[in-house]
Amino acid sequence: MNGLLGPAEWEAVALSLRVALTATVLSLPLGIFTAYVLARTRFPGHTLLNGLVHLPLILPPVVTGYLLLISFGPQAPVGQLLQNLGLPIAFRWTGAALAAAIMAFPLMVRAIRLSLEAVDPKLEEAASTLGASHLRVFATITLPLMAPGILTGAVLAFAKAMGEFGATITFVSNIPGETRTVPSAIYAFLQVPGGEGAAWRLVIVSVVVAMGALIVSELLARRVTKRIGGRDA
């Protein structure tokens, strides 16, 4: 532990990875479903749904965190219900994962939706005319073709979840070992004399993780796209 990071810094990095991975994995199925609904269907509440999905992008993160607190906090009916079921999320790492998932969800949906809108509907129509069900067409035609967008959306969401701060600290506070992620730890280190060094080390970790995620996303997306196009890398 006398190397690059100290124990408290490693703890924050490990918790951030746990929170970001949980947020990404659990929100991915809903992200694919939401992107499909927005891209391929039209209904009276379409514009409203689109606005709600993208609302976290433009709302102040503190507002999102406060809304989560009054919805899932210990005094809220939903929060009390979850606590009675043994699933408390306020001031827990699971709450940090929920906040991170909500803040990252618009980026995930946007990337997946763009890839879905690029899929040629004639391919799906051809499969349908051959007798394939809608589910089979989606699983064998649509889903593989939109794979680069799913991959990109998942990686972007992971990177965004790693850096989430405002909603997280408002909803689950800054509890060492429980909810102190990398951004919260940076904020905490900057509040104490002599903490600049630790804060800088975590800033470097954040930049490396974010850039690594973007590079991996781009490389994998290109590889999948080439394979789909019959030009295996």
Phi, psi and chi 1 to 4 in degrees:
 res  aa     phi    psi   chi1   chi2   chi3   chi4
   1 MET       -   -2.6  -66.8  -65.1 -179.6      -
   2 ASN   -88.3   10.0  -66.4  -35.5      -      -
   3 GLY   -86.5 -123.7      -      -      -      -
   4 LEU   -65.4  -46.9  179.1   62.1      -      -
   5 LEU  -122.8  153.3  -58.5  176.8      -      -
   6 GLY   -87.5  174.0      -      -      -      -
   7 PRO   -56.8  -44.4  -24.9   33.8      -      -
   8 ALA   -66.0  -33.5      -      -      -      -
   9 GLU   -72.3  -42.6  -61.9  154.5   49.2      -
  10 TRP   -60.4  -39.2  -82.0  114.0      -      -
  11 GLU   -61.5  -42.2 -173.8  177.6   70.3      -
  12 ALA   -67.3  -40.3      -      -      -      -
  13 VAL   -64.6  -45.7  171.9      -      -      -
  14 ALA   -61.7  -42.0      -      -      -      -
  15 LEU   -67.1  -39.1 -179.6   60.4      -      -
  16 SER   -62.6  -42.9  -74.7      -      -      -
  17 LEU   -62.2  -41.7  -69.1  171.9      -      -
  18 ARG   -63.6  -45.5 -175.7 -176.8 -174.3 -173.5
  19 VAL   -64.7  -46.5  165.4      -      -      -
  20 ALA   -66.3  -41.7      -      -      -      -
  21 LEU   -65.6  -43.5 -173.8   61.1      -      -
  22 THR   -62.3  -45.3  -58.6      -      -      -
  23 ALA   -61.4  -41.8      -      -      -      -
  24 THR   -69.4  -47.9  -56.8      -      -      -
  25 VAL   -64.4  -43.7  170.6      -      -      -
  26 LEU   -73.1  -29.3  -65.4 -176.7      -      -
  27 SER   -91.4  -11.4   62.4      -      -      -
  28 LEU   -62.7  -47.9 -173.2   57.0      -      -
  29 PRO   -58.0  -43.1  -23.9   34.9      -      -
  30 LEU   -66.2  -34.6 -178.1   58.9      -      -
  31 GLY   -64.2  -42.9      -      -      -      -
  32 ILE   -63.9  -44.5  -64.1  173.1      -      -
  33 PHE   -63.1  -45.6  175.1   77.2      -      -
  34 THR   -64.3  -41.9  -56.2      -      -      -
  35 ALA   -63.0  -39.8      -      -      -      -
  36 TYR   -64.2  -44.5 -172.7   89.2      -      -
  37 VAL   -62.3  -43.7  169.2      -      -      -
  38 LEU   -69.8  -33.3  -69.3  175.3      -      -
  39 ALA   -85.6  -32.7      -      -      -      -
  40 ARG  -115.3   -0.6  -67.1  -61.5  177.1   84.1
  41 THR  -129.5  157.7   64.2      -      -      -
  42 ARG  -133.7  129.7  -72.3  -66.5 -178.9  -87.0
  43 PHE  -152.6  166.4   49.9   91.2      -      -
  44 PRO   -55.6  -34.0  -27.8   35.1      -      -
  45 GLY   -96.3   18.2      -      -      -      -
  46 HIS   -60.0  -48.8 -174.4  -83.1      -      -
  47 THR   -64.4  -39.1  -58.6      -      -      -
  48 LEU   -63.6  -44.5  177.3   60.4      -      -
  49 LEU   -62.2  -42.8  176.1   61.0      -      -
  50 ASN   -60.5  -40.1 -173.7   55.9      -      -
  51 GLY   -66.8  -41.5      -      -      -      -
  52 LEU   -65.0  -38.7  -70.3  173.9      -      -
  53 VAL   -62.7  -40.6  168.0      -      -      -
  54 HIS   -91.7   -2.3  -68.1   88.6      -      -
  55 LEU   -56.6  -41.3 -164.2   58.1      -      -
  56 PRO   -60.5  -20.2  -26.3   36.0      -      -
  57 LEU   -70.2  -31.4  -81.2 -179.3      -      -
  58 ILE  -108.9  -17.7   55.2  176.6      -      -
  59 LEU   -73.7  144.5  -91.9 -178.1      -      -
  60 PRO   -58.2  133.2  -24.1   34.0      -      -
  61 PRO   -54.8  -33.1  -26.9   35.3      -      -
  62 VAL   -63.4  -36.0  173.5      -      -      -
  63 VAL   -64.9  -43.9  173.8      -      -      -
  64 THR   -60.6  -43.3  -58.6      -      -      -
  65 GLY   -63.3  -39.0      -      -      -      -
  66 TYR   -67.4  -40.1 -179.2   67.4      -      -
  67 LEU   -62.4  -38.5  -69.0  175.7      -      -
  68 LEU   -64.9  -38.7  -74.9  172.6      -      -
  69 LEU   -65.5  -42.3 -173.1   61.0      -      -
  70 ILE   -78.8  -12.8   62.2  175.4      -      -
  71 SER   -94.7  -37.8  -59.6      -      -      -
  72 PHE  -120.4    7.1  -63.3   95.5      -      -
  73 GLY   -68.4  171.8      -      -      -      -
  74 PRO   -60.6  -26.1  -22.5   33.0      -      -
  75 GLN   -92.7   -9.2  -54.6  -55.8  -39.5      -
  76 ALA   -82.4  147.7      -      -      -      -
  77 PRO   -56.6  -43.8  -26.7   35.4      -      -
  78 VAL   -65.7  -40.7  177.2      -      -      -
  79 GLY   -63.2  -41.5      -      -      -      -
  80 GLN   -65.2  -39.5  -69.0  178.7   -8.3      -
  81 LEU   -62.4  -46.5  175.1   61.5      -      -
  82 LEU   -63.4  -36.8  -68.3  173.6      -      -
  83 GLN   -66.3  -39.4 -168.9  156.1   -2.4      -
  84 ASN   -66.1  -28.4  -68.0  -24.3      -      -
  85 LEU   -85.3    1.4  -66.4  174.0      -      -
  86 GLY    79.8   20.6      -      -      -      -
  87 LEU  -124.6   55.3  -60.1  170.0      -      -
  88 PRO   -67.8  141.2   27.8  -35.2      -      -
  89 ILE  -122.0  -22.6   57.9  174.3      -      -
  90 ALA   -68.8  131.7      -      -      -      -
  91 PHE    62.1   26.5  -51.1  110.1      -      -
  92 ARG  -125.7  164.6  -58.7  -67.3 -179.2   89.0
  93 TRP   -66.3  -26.9   76.3  -90.4      -      -
  94 THR   -65.2  -34.9   47.8      -      -      -
  95 GLY   -66.5  -37.0      -      -      -      -
  96 ALA   -62.9  -38.3      -      -      -      -
  97 ALA   -65.3  -39.2      -      -      -      -
  98 LEU   -64.3  -45.7  175.2   61.8      -      -
  99 ALA   -62.2  -43.1      -      -      -      -
 100 ALA   -64.4  -39.7      -      -      -      -
 101 ALA   -63.4  -42.0      -      -      -      -
 102 ILE   -66.2  -41.9  -69.6  175.4      -      -
 103 MET   -69.7  -30.5  -64.5  -57.4  -66.0      -
 104 ALA   -89.5  -15.2      -      -      -      -
 105 PHE   -57.7  -43.9 -164.6   67.2      -      -
 106 PRO   -59.3  -39.5  -23.9   34.1      -      -
 107 LEU   -64.6  -41.6  -68.1  176.8      -      -
 108 MET   -63.0  -48.9  174.7 -173.3  -71.8      -
 109 VAL   -63.6  -40.9  171.0      -      -      -
 110 ARG   -62.8  -44.8 -175.5  172.6  179.6   80.8
 111 ALA   -64.8  -43.3      -      -      -      -
 112 ILE   -67.8  -40.2  -61.8  173.9      -      -
 113 ARG   -63.9  -40.9 -178.9 -179.8  177.1  179.7
 114 LEU   -61.9  -41.1  -71.6  174.8      -      -
 115 SER   -68.7  -36.0   69.0      -      -      -
 116 LEU   -68.1  -39.6 -179.8   57.7      -      -
 117 GLU   -68.0  -18.9  -69.9  174.9  -17.9      -
 118 ALA   -85.0  -10.6      -      -      -      -
 119 VAL   -72.4  129.9  174.9      -      -      -
 120 ASP   -69.9  115.2 -171.8   -6.6      -      -
 121 PRO   -61.5  -21.9  -20.9   32.8      -      -
 122 LYS   -64.1  -31.7  -66.6  179.8 -179.9  177.1
 123 LEU   -64.8  -42.0  -65.2  174.8      -      -
 124 GLU   -69.0  -38.9  -61.7  168.3  -51.6      -
 125 GLU   -65.1  -37.7  -67.0  172.2    2.7      -
 126 ALA   -64.3  -42.0      -      -      -      -
 127 ALA   -65.8  -38.0      -      -      -      -
 128 SER   -66.7  -39.4  -63.6      -      -      -
 129 THR   -66.8  -20.9   56.7      -      -      -
 130 LEU   -86.3    2.3  -65.9  175.3      -      -
 131 GLY   101.6    3.6      -      -      -      -
 132 ALA   -73.3  141.1      -      -      -      -
 133 SER   -72.7  165.7   64.7      -      -      -
 134 HIS   -60.2  -40.0  -69.7  -61.2      -      -
 135 LEU   -65.6  -40.7 -178.6   59.5      -      -
 136 ARG   -69.4  -38.6 -173.6  171.9 -177.8 -179.3
 137 VAL   -61.3  -42.8  169.5      -      -      -
 138 PHE   -65.8  -42.2  178.4   78.3      -      -
 139 ALA   -73.1  -32.9      -      -      -      -
 140 THR  -103.3  -21.1   59.7      -      -      -
 141 ILE  -113.8  -59.8  -56.6  -66.5      -      -
 142 THR   -67.7  -50.0  -49.2      -      -      -
 143 LEU   -61.2  -47.2 -165.4   59.2      -      -
 144 PRO   -61.6  -37.0  -24.0   35.1      -      -
 145 LEU   -70.2  -28.7  -69.8  175.7      -      -
 146 MET   -94.5    7.1   58.8 -169.5  -71.8      -
 147 ALA   -56.1  -42.6      -      -      -      -
 148 PRO   -58.9  -39.0  -24.7   35.1      -      -
 149 GLY   -67.9  -37.6      -      -      -      -
 150 ILE   -64.1  -44.2  -65.0  175.0      -      -
 151 LEU   -62.6  -45.8 -175.3   61.0      -      -
 152 THR   -63.6  -43.9  -58.7      -      -      -
 153 GLY   -61.6  -40.9      -      -      -      -
 154 ALA   -65.9  -42.5      -      -      -      -
 155 VAL   -69.2  -41.1  174.5      -      -      -
 156 LEU   -63.2  -40.1  -70.9  176.4      -      -
 157 ALA   -64.9  -40.4      -      -      -      -
 158 PHE   -61.4  -46.1  177.4   83.1      -      -
 159 ALA   -64.0  -41.7      -      -      -      -
 160 LYS   -64.3  -41.2  172.7   65.4  175.6  175.0
 161 ALA   -64.9  -35.3      -      -      -      -
 162 MET   -62.1  -31.7  -79.7  -74.7  -65.2      -
 163 GLY  -100.9    3.8      -      -      -      -
 164 GLU   -64.9  134.9  165.6   50.5   31.1      -
 165 PHE  -133.5  -56.9  173.6   68.5      -      -
 166 GLY   -59.3  -51.9      -      -      -      -
 167 ALA   -67.8  -35.7      -      -      -      -
 168 THR   -65.5  -49.2  -59.5      -      -      -
 169 ILE   -69.7  -27.5 -160.3  169.1      -      -
 170 THR   -74.0  -37.3  -55.3      -      -      -
 171 PHE   -85.0  -43.5 -178.9   36.9      -      -
 172 VAL  -120.1    6.7  -62.6      -      -      -
 173 SER    65.4 -157.8 -170.6      -      -      -
 174 ASN  -133.1   71.8 -173.7    5.1      -      -
 175 ILE   -98.9  117.4  -54.2  171.2      -      -
 176 PRO   -57.0  132.1  -24.0   33.8      -      -
 177 GLY    82.1  -10.7      -      -      -      -
 178 GLU  -122.2  -50.6 -176.9   64.0   40.8      -
 179 THR  -131.2    5.2   63.4      -      -      -
 180 ARG   -82.6   92.5  179.2  170.3  -72.4  179.5
 181 THR   -83.5 -177.6   57.2      -      -      -
 182 VAL   -58.2  -50.0  167.9      -      -      -
 183 PRO   -60.7  -40.4  -23.3   34.2      -      -
 184 SER   -65.6  -38.0  -59.0      -      -      -
 185 ALA   -66.6  -40.1      -      -      -      -
 186 ILE   -60.1  -45.8  -67.7  173.3      -      -
 187 TYR   -59.7  -43.8  175.5   78.5      -      -
 188 ALA   -66.0  -42.9      -      -      -      -
 189 PHE   -63.7  -33.5  -76.4  130.2      -      -
 190 LEU   -74.3  -11.8  -69.1  176.0      -      -
 191 GLN   -88.8   -9.2  -55.6  -53.6  -54.4      -
 192 VAL  -117.5  145.4  -63.1      -      -      -
 193 PRO   -61.0  135.4  -21.6   32.7      -      -
 194 GLY    82.7    5.1      -      -      -      -
 195 GLY   -90.6    0.9      -      -      -      -
 196 GLU   -62.8  -37.0  -68.7   83.8   -1.7      -
 197 GLY   -61.5  -48.2      -      -      -      -
 198 ALA   -63.7  -39.7      -      -      -      -
 199 ALA   -62.0  -42.9      -      -      -      -
 200 TRP   -63.3  -40.1  -98.2  112.1      -      -
 201 ARG   -62.5  -39.3  -71.8 -168.2  -71.3  -86.6
 202 LEU   -72.8  -31.5  -70.8  179.2      -      -
 203 VAL   -61.7  -43.9  167.3      -      -      -
 204 ILE   -62.6  -42.7  -66.9  171.9      -      -
 205 VAL   -59.7  -42.6  169.9      -      -      -
 206 SER   -62.5  -44.6  -62.9      -      -      -
 207 VAL   -65.0  -42.8  172.5      -      -      -
 208 VAL   -63.2  -45.4  169.7      -      -      -
 209 VAL   -63.6  -44.4  170.3      -      -      -
 210 ALA   -64.2  -46.5      -      -      -      -
 211 MET   -66.2  -40.2  -73.6  -58.4  -61.4      -
 212 GLY   -60.5  -42.3      -      -      -      -
 213 ALA   -63.7  -41.9      -      -      -      -
 214 LEU   -66.4  -41.2  -70.2  173.4      -      -
 215 ILE   -66.9  -45.4  -68.1  171.9      -      -
 216 VAL   -61.2  -42.4  169.0      -      -      -
 217 SER   -58.5  -45.9  168.9      -      -      -
 218 GLU   -65.8  -43.8 -177.8   67.2   20.1      -
 219 LEU   -65.8  -45.4  -67.8  177.0      -      -
 220 LEU   -67.6  -38.7  -68.6  179.0      -      -
 221 ALA   -63.0  -40.7      -      -      -      -
 222 ARG   -64.0  -40.6  -73.1 -177.9 -176.1  178.6
 223 ARG   -64.8  -45.2 -172.0  174.6 -178.2   84.2
 224 VAL   -64.8  -40.4  173.2      -      -      -
 225 THR   -62.4  -41.2  -58.1      -      -      -
 226 LYS   -65.7  -39.3  -72.9 -179.3  178.6  179.3
 227 ARG   -65.1  -41.6  -75.8 -170.5  173.8 -177.9
 228 ILE   -63.2  -36.2  -68.7  174.3      -      -
 229 GLY   -83.2    5.2      -      -      -      -
 230 GLY    77.7   17.5      -      -      -      -
 231 ARG  -121.5   67.0  -65.8  172.3  -67.3  146.2
 232 ASP   -56.1  133.1 -161.9   -5.7      -      -
 233 ALA   -72.5      -      -      -      -      -
